Amino acid sequence: MRYKRALTRREVLRLGGVATGSLTLGLLMKGQAQSKTLNTIALPPDWANYGEIMATFTKKYGITINNASPNASSAEELQALRSLKGQSRAPDVVDVGPSFAIQGKQEGLFAPYKVSTWDSIPANMKDPDGYWYGDYFGVISFGVNASVVKKVPKTWADLKDPAYKGQIALNGSPLTAGAAFAGVWAAALANGGSLDDITPGIDFFAQLKKMGNYIPVDATPATVQTGQTPIVVDWDYLNLGYSKEFAGKLDWRVSVPEDGVYGSYYCQAISAFAPNPASARQWMEFLYSDEGQLLFLKGYAHPVRFNDMLRRKVIPTELLAKLPPSEPYTKVRFATQEQLKKAQETLKAQWAAKVG
C-alpha cells in the first residue's frame, strides 16, 4: 500500500473522557452545536472508494466536506495538523499509515474517541486508548493478464515456473515503494521467513531474477494495458481496480496466494485541534458502521471490520463475488513498527547485492 496516508480534540479533553477513552457519540455531542462542515485531507476520490464515501456522508448528514490536498502523504498530513492549528481550515481528521499514527499520538496531535463498533475492530489494528485505529487494509495479490499468461499462478511457488520468464513485476522498487516492499515480505512468509525475517523473500526474488522470471519494470496501468507486465505482484485493491479499469480490454484475473498473506492498513484519527469536532466524530461513526465499511469494500479495500461482518453475514453476496475468495483474508498478517524497521534495514542491506 502506498505509504501516504481518527477523532479529535480540545473538546474531548474538556469533556474529561481521556482517562477511559470510551466516550459514546451521544455524550460527546451533548451540548455541542453540530457543525455542517468537515475538513479532511489526503483522500483521493478514486482511492478505496473515498469519492463515494464522502458523497454518501454528505447526503446522509448534510455535512459539507472540504477535502484538501487529496494526494498528500502521511507526513504532510501530520504537518498540516501542526501548521494549521487554530485555523478554521485545519484538518478535522486524518488517514495515515501506522507509523505516522503512532507518531501523531506521541506528539499530542490526536484526541481519543472510541466508535460504537470499537469492540469489533481487531486489537492489533488499533490504539488501546482510541487515539487511532485502522480503517481498511490491503493484502498482496497476483494480478494476471490471462490473455497472455495461459496458466494463472495461484501460489508463490508457482512463480518459479519457467513459463513465466520475463513476465513478473512489482509495483516499484521495494527500497522505495510500499507495495513492492510488501510483495517481498509476502514472499518471505511463503518461503520459510516470518514477520521477523524478510531475507527469504529477498532470496526468492533473487531466484526469480536469475531465472529471468522477475523483470525490474515498475508495474503501472500503462504496462498492464500494453501487456509489458502480465503478472503483477501488488495490493489486491489495485489489482482489482485494473479488472474494472480494463474490463472488456483485458482478461485480468486476481488471486491472493494463500501460502503468504501479508497486509498493511491505514489509520483514522481525529485531530486534537479539530475546528469541527462533532462532524469529525460523526465521520468516524459513519466510517466504522457496516454501511461505511461496505463502501470501502466496494472500492476493493478490505474494511478493518471485514471478518466481523463476514461472520455476521452482512456482506452482500454480489459484492463478495467481485472479490477473491475470503478465506486467505482470514490469514492476513500485519507487522509491528519494530518488525517494519528491521525488515527495511535488512532489505536495504541485501536487495541491491542479491537482486540488483
N, C-alpha and C positions, 0 to 999 in steps of 0.2 A: 504494500500500500504506500502510495506516495506519502512521504513524511512531511506533511503540512499539518495540516490540521489534524457542570454545567450549571448551580444557580447563584445568586449574588447576595451579599450585602451589608451595607451600613444598617439598613432597616432590619435585617435578620439579627444583627448584633444588638440593636436596640431592643428587639423583642425578647432577647435573653434566651434564645434557644440553642446557642452554640454548644453548651455542655452536653446536651443529649443528641443533637443533630437529627432529631426525629420529629420535627415540627410538621404539622399537616398543612395542606394547602389552605384550608379554611381558616386556621388560626393565623397563618402568615398573611393572609389577605385582609383579615379583620381590621377595620379602622383605616384601611388604605384605599385611596382612590385608584380605581383600575385605569391605568393608562391605556390609550389606544395606539400606542407606538411600541415597537420592539426594535432595538438596534442589534443586528447580527453582523458577523464579519467572516470572510473566508468560506462562504457557502456557494460553490459553483452550482448553478441551476441544473446542470447535466451530471452532477456528481452525486451518487447514492440517492437519486430522485429528489434532491433538495428543492428543485423547482416546483414540483407538485406538492411537496410537504409544506413549503412556505405559502403557496396559494391556498391550500386547504385550511391551514391555520388561520389565515386572514379571513377567509369566507366564514369559518366556523365561529370565530370570536370577534370579528370586526376590528382586529388589531393590524395596523399597517406596519409592514416590515421594511426597515431601511437596511439593506444588505451591502455593507461597504467592502471594497477590495475582495471580490469573490475568489481570486487566485492567491491570496496572501498565504504565507507559510505559518506554521505554528509559532515560530519565533516572532514573527511580525504581529501575530495576534496578541501575544503577551506584551509586546512593546506598545501596542495600541492601548491596552489597559493602563499601562504606566503613563504614557504621554497625554492621553485624553482624559485622565482622571478629573472629575468635576465639571466636564463639559456635557452638554445635552446630547451630543452626537457620539459619546463614548459607547463602546460595545456593552450590551447587557449580558450577552452570553458568548462563549467561545466553543470551538470544536477543534481540539488539539490532539496530538499524539501523546501516548502515555508518559514519556519522559518530560514533556512540557507541562502535562497535567500535574505531575509531582512537583515540578519547579514552581508552578503557579501557586500551589498551596503553600509551599515553603516560603514564598515571598509575600504571602498575605494578599494575593490578588483575587482569591476566590472566597465566596461565602458558602457555608454549608446549607444543604437542603436535601431532604430525602423525599423522593416522589412516592406516591401511594402504592406503586408497584415495586418498591425497593427490594422486598424480600425475594423477588423472582429474578433479580439481577445477580449473576454469579459473583461469589465473593472475591474471586481473583481478577475481577474486572471493575472493581470499584474501591474508592477510598472508604474505609470503615466509618468515617465521621461524616460522609456525604459531601465532601468538598468537590469531588468529581466522580464520574462513572462512565463506563463505556457505553456507547450508543449503537454502534454497528461494527461488524468485523468482516474481514475477507480471509479466504484461505487460498493457498497456492493451488493452481489448477493447470491442466493442459488444454490449450485451445488448438484444435487441429483442423486444417483445411482438408476435408475428406475428398475433395476433388483431385487433390494432388497426392495425399497420403492414403494408400489403399487399405493399410492395416492400422487402425487407430490405436495408439498406445493407451493402456489403462493403468500401468504401474511404472514406477521409476526404473525398475529392472528392464521393462520393455524398451526404454530409450536406448539401450545398448545394441539394439537390432541394427545390423549393418545397412538395412534397407532405409534407415533414416539419415544416411550420410548427407551432410550439408543442409539439414532441414530444421535443426533445433536451435531456438534463440531465446534469450532472456530479454526482459524489458529494461534494457540499460546495463550498465556495469554494476556488479554487486558492491563495488567500492564506493559508489555514489548514489545508486538508486535503491530505494527501499524494496521495491518489488523483486529486483534481481537478487538482492541480499537474502530476502525471504525464500526465494527459489533454491538457493544453495543450502539454506538451513533445512528446508523440507527434504531435500535430497539426503542430507546428513541423517535425518530421523529414519529414513528408509534404508540406510546402509550402515547400521551399527553405531551411529552417532547419537547425540542427545541434545537437550537444551543447554547442556554444559560443554558440548563438544561438537563444533561445526566442521572440524577437519575432514571427516569422511565425506561431507558434501563437497568440499573443495577438491578432494581426490576424485570424486565421482565425475565432476565436470572436467577434470584434467584427463580422465579416461575418455570421456566423450570427445574432447578436443583432439586427443591423439588419434581416435578412430575417424575423426572428420565429421562426426555427427553434430557436435556443437559448433556453431558459427558465431563469431564475435560481431554480430549485426544487431543493433538495438531494434527490437520489435516495436513497430508503430502501426497506426491504422493504415498508413500507406504501404508498408511492407507486407501487411496482412492481405490487403486488397490485391497487390500485384503478385502474390504468391512467393515472394522472396523469403518469407519466414513461415513456412507451412505448419510448423509445430512451435507454439509459443508457451513458455512457462511464465505464468503471470497470475495476478489476483483473479479470482473467479468472477468478480463483478465486472472487471474489464474485459475478460474473455467472453463473458455472457453478453456484454454490450456489443461486441463485434457480431455476435449472432443476429442481434436486432438490426445493427447498422448495415450489415451486408446481406440481409435477407433477400433471397432471390438472385443474388450475385455469387455467393459462395456457399458451399455446404460446410459450414463451420460448426464443429461439434466441441463440446466442453465436458471434461470429466475431472473429478478430484481423485488423485491417486491415493488409495486407502493405506498404502504402505508408508506414507509420510505426510501427515496432515498438519501443516504449520499455519498459524493465523496471526493476524495483527488487527488492532482495533483503534478507533478514535474515541475521544472522551469529551463529554459535555461538561461545562462548568459555568456557574453564574459569577459574574464579576462582583467583587466586593464593593465596587463603586458604581453599580448599575444605576443609570438615571431612571429606568423603568422597571423596578424590582418585581412588581406584581405581574407585569407582562412576561418577565423572564421566568417566573415560577409557572405561569400558565403554559409557556412554551415547553418547559421541562415535562410537565404533566402530560401534555399532548404527545410529545416525542416518545414517552415511555408507556403510553397507553397501547392497547392492542392495535388501535387504529393507526397511530403514528408508527409503530414498529412494522406493521404490514406495508406501510408506504415505503419504508427503507427496503423491504424485501422486494417490493415491486420494481425497485431500481437495481435489483440483484445484489444488494448489500445485505448480508445477514444481520438482523437486529440482535442486540445483546440478549433479548429475552426469547430467542428463537426456540431453544429447547423446551422452555416452559410452554410456549404457545403450541409447539408440536405435540407435546404431551396432552394438552387440553383440547387438541384437535380443532383449533380456531383458525388455522391457516387454510384458505380456500384451496381445494384440490386443483383448480385450474392454475393457481399461482405456483403450487408445488410442481406441477407438470412442466413448467418452464425452467426449472432448476435441476441441477444434478441431483442424484439420489441423496436423501437426507442423512443416511447412515454415516458417511465419513465426517459430517459436521459435528456429530456427537463425540468424535475422537480428536477434535481440534486441540492443539496445544499452543499456549502463549508463553513467551519468555518474560522473565523479570528484567528489570533495568540492569541488574548486575550481570545477568546472562547476556543481555544485549551488548553491553560494553565489552565483555570478554570475547564474544563472537566477532565483534567488529575489529578488535585488536588482532585476533587470530587471522581473520580474513586479510587484513592489511599486510600482515607479515608473510602470508603464504600465497595469496592469489596470483600475483604477478609472476612469481617464480614458477609456480606449478601450472598455471593456465595461460598466463600471458595477457 
